Amino acid sequence: MAAQADSSHTQSLLRTPGLLTAMAMGGAAFGGWALLLPVVPLVVSAAGGSDALAGSVTGIFMAATVVTQLMVPSMLRRWGHRVVLALGCVLLGPPSLVLLLSTDAVPVLAVSAVRGSGFGMLTVAGSALVAELVPRSALGRATGAQGIAISAAQVIGLPAGLAVYQRLSEVPVFVLGALVPMVAVAAISRLPNIRPHPRTGEAGRLPITMILVPWLAIAVVAAAFGGLSSLLPIAISDRAALAGGVLAVVSAATLVGRYTAGTAADRLGPGRVLVPAMASAVFGLACFSVAVAIHAPSWLLVVGAVGFGFGFGAVQNESLVMIFTASGPARFGAASAGWNIGFDAGTGIGALTLGITAAVAGYVWVFGVAAVVVTAVAATATVVGARVDRAG
C-alpha cells in the first residue's frame, strides 16, 4: 500500500505543469557542464600546468558563478525565469568553442569565467523555478525530482567527457560542451511564463540564523566535491578511465540521495536527515583517502563513491528544502541564490584549496582534510539541532 501511495504521489507530482520541462532543461544544462568539469583541469595539467592551476580552472568558474548569483534574484523580478534561463544557457555553452583555439592558462580561465556566469543564472533560476511550480507539501519531492534530472545528466556527462578525451581528444569534448546546453533552450521555450512570488510584507533579507547550518552543510560538502571532481582524475592518472567511472558512480549515488532526502523531508519535515547524510559523505571521503594512500583495488574507490555520492545528494536536497522553508515564498529567489552560492562557492574554493593541498602535501591529505571539515560541520549541526529540539 505504501509503495502504491508513493507511486501515486510521484505521478501526481510529474503532472505539475512545467515540472517535466524544468527537469529536461536542468538535465541538458548540467549535462554540458559535466562534460567539461573534469576535462578542462586535466587538459591544463597535461599541458604542463600545476595542480594549483588545474584547481583554479574550477575555482574561477565558480567565482564567476557566485558573483552572478548575487544578481539573479533582481534579474528574475525584472525579466522572469525564461529569459534568465535562456541567457544562462547561451553563456554556459558556446564560449567553450574558444578553447578550440587555445588551452593556455589565460584563455582557459577567461572562458571559465564567462561560462561560470551562465551557470550562475541557471542554478539560481532553475531552483527557484521548481519552488514556484509546486505546492509546499511537495517541495521536497519536487527538488528531488529536479535533482534526479541533474544527477542523471552528470552520470552520463562526467565519464563521457573523460572517455571522449582519452579516446579522441579534447576537441569533440569542447564542441559537445558548447552544443548540449543549447538543447535546454528548446525546453525553456515551453516553460510557463511565471515570475517570482511578489513580496507581500516579508523583508527581502534571508533569516540568517535559520539558514546558517544548512548553508554551511552544503558549502563544505560541495567543497569536497569540487576537490574530488577536479583532482581525482589526476590523483589516479594511471587509472584515468577508472576515475570517470568513479565520478559516474558519485553522480548516480547523488541521484538516489537527493530523492531519498526529498521524500523524507515531505514525510518527516526538513532537517531530519542532514547529519546522517553528512556522515555518509565523510565515510566516502575516508575511503578515497585510504584508496589513494595504498593504491587500493578499484572496489574501495567505488565504495567511497557510493558513500560520498549518496551523502552529497541528500545534503543537497535537505539543505535546499530547509532554506526554502525558512525563507518563505516571497524570498524564493534570494533563498535559491543563497543556497547556490553556498554550493558553488564551496565547489570553487574546494577545488582551489584542495588543489593547493595536493601540491603541498599530496592527494591523501586532499580527501583527509575534506573529511575532517565535513565532520566538524556535522558536529555543529548536531549541537544546533539538539538545542532547537529542546527549545521546541
N, C-alpha and C positions, 0 to 999 in steps of 0.2 A: 504493500500500500504506500509506504514511504517513497519507494522508487517511482511509482506511478505519479505521486504528487510532485516529485522533483521534475519528472518529465513534463508534466502539465505546466508547471511554473516556467520551465525553460522555453517551451513552445510559445507560451503567452508572452514572455519577455522578447523573444525574437520577432514577434509580430508588431512590436512597438514601431511606429513609423520612423524611418530614418536610422534605426539602430543597426540593421544589417549593412546598410550603405556606409555608415560610420566605421563598421568593422572592416569592410573591404578597403576603404580609404586608409585606415590605420595600417592594415597589412601591407599595402603597396608602398606607403611612405616609409615604414620601418624596414621593409624588405630592402629598399635601396640603401638605407643607412647601414644595415647589417652587412651587405655585400662588401662595403669598403672599410668597415670598422677595424678588422684585424689586418687587412691587406695593406693599407697605406703605411702604418708603422713598420710592417715587415719590409715593404719596398724601401723605405728610408733606411732601415737597418742594413739591408742587402747592398745598398749603395754606399755604405761606409759610415752612416750616421750613428751617433752614440745612442745608448739606451735612453738617456735623458731626452735626446731629440725625438726619438721614436715615441716616447711617452708624451712629449709636448704636442705632437700632432693631435692626439685626442684631447689634450689639455686646452689647446687653442680653440678647437671645435666647441668644446663645452663652455669655455669662457664666453665666446660669442653667443652661444645658446642662452646662457644665463642673462647676459646684458639685454638681449632681445626679449626674453620672457618678462622682464620688468615692464616692458611697454605693451605687451599683448592685451592685458585687460582693457586698457583705453582703446586699443585698436578694435577689439571686439565690440565695444559700445558704439564706436564710430561706423564701422564697416559691416559688422556681422560676421558670423562664423565662416560662411562660404568663401568670402573674399580673402580673409586671413589665411585659411587653409590652402587655397589655391596659390597664393603668393608664397607660402612656405614651401610648397612642392617645387615651384619654379626655382627658388633659391637653393633648395637641397639637392636637386638632381643635375641639371645641365652644367653647372660650374665644374663638375668633376671632369668634364671633357678637357679642361685646361691642363690637366695632368698628363694628357697625351703628348703635350708639347715639352713638358719638363717635370721632373720629380725632384728637383733641387729643393733645398730647405725653404727658401723664400716663397716660391710659388705654391708649394705644398701647404705651408702654413697659411698663406693668403686664401687659398681655396677652402681650407678647413674653416676659416673664419666666416666666409660667405655662406658655406653650407650650414655652419652652426646657427647662423641667423635664421635660415629657413626652418631648421629643426626646432628652434625655439618657438616659432609660430605654430608649428604643427603639434608640438607636445601640449602646450597650454590650451590652444583652441580645441584640440581633439578631446582632451579630458573634460573640459568644461562643457563641450557639446553633449557628451554622454550624460552628464549630470542634468542637463537641461531637458533631455529627451524622455527620461524615465521618472516614475514616481519614487519618492524617498524610500518606500518599502522594498524596492527592487534595486537600490543603488549598488549594494554590494555585488549582486549577481551581474548587473549591467557592466560595472567596471571590470569584473572578472571576465565577462564575455569579450569586452574590448581587449583585455589583456591576452586572451586566447589568440585573437587575430594577430596581435603584435608579436607574441611569442612564437606563433607558428611561422610567421614570416622570418623571424630570426633563426628558427630551427633550420630553415632552408637556406637563408641568406648567408649566415656565418660560415658554414662549411663549404657552400657553393663558391663563395668568393675565394677562399683559400685553395679549393680544388682547381678552379679555373686558372688561378695564378700559377699554381705549380705545374699544371699540365700544358698550359699555353704561355701566357704572360700576363702582365698587369693590364695590358691594353683592353682586352674584352671586359675585364672587371670594371674598368673606368667607364666604358660605354654602357654596360648594364646599370651601373650606379647612376648614370645620367637618365636612362630611359625608364627604369622601374618606378621612380616617384611620380613621373608624369602620368602613369596609368591611374594614379589616385585622383588626378584632376577630373577624369570622366566620372568617377564616383561622387566627387564633391558637387558636381553639377546636379546630382539627383537628391541632394540633401534638402530637408525642409529649410525654408528661409527664416530662421529664428535668430533672435538677438538675445543678449544676456538678460536675465531676470531684472526688472527695474528695482532700484534701491528705494524701499519704502520705509524710511525711518531707521534703517540699520546703518551704522557707520561703515565706511569703506575699509577701515583697517581690520586686519585679522586679529582674533583673540590670541595673542602670543603665548600666554601661559597655557592655553589649552592645546595648542598645536606644536609646542616645542618638542615633546617626546617623540611623536610620530615623525616630525621633521628631522630630528637627529637620527632616528632609526633608518629612514630611507637614505639619508645623506651618507652614513657610514657604510651601509651595505652596498650602496651604489659605488662608493669609492673602492670597495673591494672588487666589485665587478669591473670597474674601469681598469684597475691593475691587471686583473685576470685576463680580460679580453684583449688588452694591448700587449701584454708581456708573456702570457703562457706560450704562444707560438714561438717566441724567441727562447724562452726558458727550456723548451724541449724541441729545439730546432732540428735535432737529429731525428725527431719523430713528428715533423710538422703536419703530416696528414692526420695523425692521431689528434693533434691539437684541434683541428677543425671538427673532428667527431666529438671531442670532449665539449667544445663550445656549443655544439648542436644539442648534446645531452643537457647542458645547463639550460638552454632555451626551452627544451621540451619539459624539463622539470619545473621551470619557471611558469610555464603554461598551467601545469597541474596545480602548483602552489597558489597562483592567482585566483583561479576559480574556486578552489577549496576554501581559501580565506574569504572570498566574497560570499559564498554560501553560508559560512559560519557567521559572518557579520550580520547578514539578514536574519538569521535564526537566533543568535545569542547576543547581538549587539556589538558595536565596533570596539576594538581594543583587546578582545579576549585571547587572541592567538598571536599577538605581536611578539611577546617574549619567546614562546616556543618556536616561532618562525626564525627569530634571530639565532636561537640555539642551533637550529638546523644549518644555518649559514656558517656558523662558527665550526661546526663539525666538518663541513665540506672544505673550508679553508685549511683546517688542520690536516686533512687528507692530502691536499695539494702540497702543503709544506713538506710532509713526510715523503710523498712520492718523488718530489724534485730532489730531496736530500739523498735518498738511497737509490735513485733511478729505478723506482718500483715498477712492477708489472702494470700493464695498461688498466687492469681491473680496479686498482686503487684510484687512479685518476677518474675513472667512470663513477665509482662510489662517491668521490668528492664532488663530482659534477652534479650528481643526483641530490646530495645533501645541500650543497650551496644553492643550486637552482631552485629547489623547492622552497627553501627558506627565503631566497631573494624574491620569488614571485609572491609568496604570502605576505612578506613585509611590504612589498609594493602596494598590494590591494588593501591590506589592513590600514596602512598609514594614510592612504588616499581617502578611504571612507571615513576614517577618524577626522581628517582635516575638513572634508566636506561637511560632515555632521556638525562639527564645532563652529563652522563659519556661517552656515545658513544659505538659502537660495540667492539672496541678494549679493552674496560675495563669492559665488562660484568661480568667476573669472580670477579674482585675486587668490582664492584658495588653490585653484589649479596652478596658477603661476608660482605660488609659494611651494607647493609640493614638487613641481617640476624643477624649480630652482634647486631644491634640496637634492633631487635625483641627479640632475645634470652637473651641478657644481661638484657634487660628490664624485661623479664619474670622472670628470676632468681633473679634479685635484688628486683623486686616487691614481689615475694614470700617470700624472706628473710626479707626485711624491713617491709613489712606489717604483716608478722608473728610476728616480734618483737613488732610492734604497737599493735597487738591483745593482746599479752601477757601483755603489759604495760597499755593500755588504753581501750581495749575491741574492739569488732567487729564493732560497729557502726563507730568508728574512722577509721577503715581499709578502708571502702568504701568512707567515707567522705574525708579523706586525698587524696585518689586516684583521686576523682572528682576535688578537688582543683588544684592538679598538672596538670591534663589534661587541665583544664580551662586556666591555666597560659600559657601553650604551645600554645593552640588555639589562645589566645590573641596575642602572639608573632607572630604566623603565619599570623594573620590578618594584623598586622602592617607591616610585611615584604612584604606581598602580595600587600598591598596598595602602598608601595614605589616602588615596581617593576612595577606596572601598571603606576604610574606617570612617572617613568623613561622611560617606553616604549612609 
